[in-house]
Amino acid sequence: MSSTRRTLGEAHRLVVKLGTHVVTSDGVELALPRLKGLIASIARLRQSGREVVLVSSGAVGMGMRVLGLKERPRSLGLRQACAAVGQGHLMSAYTGVFAALGVTAAQVLLTQEDLGDRDRALCVRTTLMRLLELGAVPVLNENDSVSVRELVEHQRREGVAPEAPVFGDNDGLSAQVAVSLDADLLILLTNVDGVFTASPSVDPSATRIGEIQVVDDEALGRAAGFSNGGTGGMASKLEAARLAVAEGTTVVIANGSADKIIDRILAGEDVGTLIPAATSRRARWRHIAISARAQGALVVNTGALKALGERKASLLPIGVVAVEGSFEQGDVVEIRDGSGRVHGRGLVNYDAAACRRLAGHRSDEIDALLGHRSYDALITRDNLVMGA
């Protein structure tokens, strides 16, 4: 067992992505027994105090089954219609199985714009973090009924001229979410045992690669083909892995059909292909603590400093005594005491004008003061680095 595999069991926050051929048995029919086994593993992790986000493909295939379509549609509009029909049935399955195990599932549908825009990405992160705090398992998917990103990619791979720019698929989505949440581990489950030295369908002597230290052009060149019925493939998974590991999240690519695969991965068993994180400190924290230029400051009282330092609390408006500078929502600001000493930095949830209006007030007064309440805290704990 490698040293990295020995530490996989310590992962606290995980993102698990299920490919189309894991969720379904033939790209269309729901593979319910297999799905129940995977959900049971995730439920046990959730109930043990771990945080798990599930990214699931399969909506288009489910829609095909419900609509009685025999062949996977090549028309973009028809594929979007299938996604719209199938997503509800897919989520119903997740909700029912999770509920039977005592876990709440929460549907979150995303588009590329949700993750590409700073303010919207911050809102997505806050929503997911709140769901995790509440003990739920967020179930994510590309919002295929309104987003063409994933569907156009499949169209291009089938030789049909794309009608819109191509951005990626659920592999890329899972990597972006893992980075956004500072996840310890991203597990990409597919219908093969991992990355091989060559395509197993072409070369019978191809062997599984247990660990890849760097996802370079050579590694991408070994990626063999694309999954029938899905929008991704091994190249897509390696591209997603390259993004995740560069930002501090370890990745494992494994076969979702294997018995208790999630448990075995966390037990350090030599399954799938492990790609260790390139850095031990989260890039997000590094960005907050060092890289980004602070646009202003929140001056806090001694009670707030104690709560931030000892209780690892979020920064509430009532603890702020002054606001300095001009900044927008999502900017990095310093946390200072009355003498001007800097104690930390964080991504602020409101702009400078709103912070000035809220300073010294309770969170339950935000609605009355601003006419809306997006957040209870000016800086949530997961966006805060103390001791900077």
Sequence and secondary structure as in RCSB ss.txt:
>XXXX:A:sequence
MSSTRRTLGEAHRLVVKLGTHVVTSDGVELALPRLKGLIASIARLRQSGREVVLVSSGAVGMGMRVLGLKERPRS
LGLRQACAAVGQGHLMSAYTGVFAALGVTAAQVLLTQEDLGDRDRALCVRTTLMRLLELGAVPVLNENDSVSVRE
LVEHQRREGVAPEAPVFGDNDGLSAQVAVSLDADLLILLTNVDGVFTASPSVDPSATRIGEIQVVDDEALGRAAG
FSNGGTGGMASKLEAARLAVAEGTTVVIANGSADKIIDRILAGEDVGTLIPAATSRRARWRHIAISARAQGALVV
NTGALKALGERKASLLPIGVVAVEGSFEQGDVVEIRDGSGRVHGRGLVNYDAAACRRLAGHRSDEIDALLGHRSY
DALITRDNLVMGA
>XXXX:A:secstr
  HHHHHGGG  EEEEEE HHHHBSSSSSB HHHHHHHHHHHHHHHHTT EEEEEE  HHHHHHHHHT SS   S
HHHHHHHHHHHHHHHHHHHHHHHHHTT  EEEEEE HHHHHSHHHHHHHHHHHHHHHHTT EEEEEE TTT  HH
HHHHHHHTT   SS     HHHHHHHHHHHTT SEEEEEESSSS BSS TTT TT  B SB S   HHHHHH   
B TTSS BHHHHHHHHHHHHHTT EEEEEETTSTTHHHHHHTT S SEEE  S SS HHHHIIIIIS   EEEEE
 HHHHHHHHHS   B GGGEEEEEE   TT EEEEE TT  EEEEEE SS HHHHHHHTTS GGGHHHHHS  S 
SSSB GGGEEET 
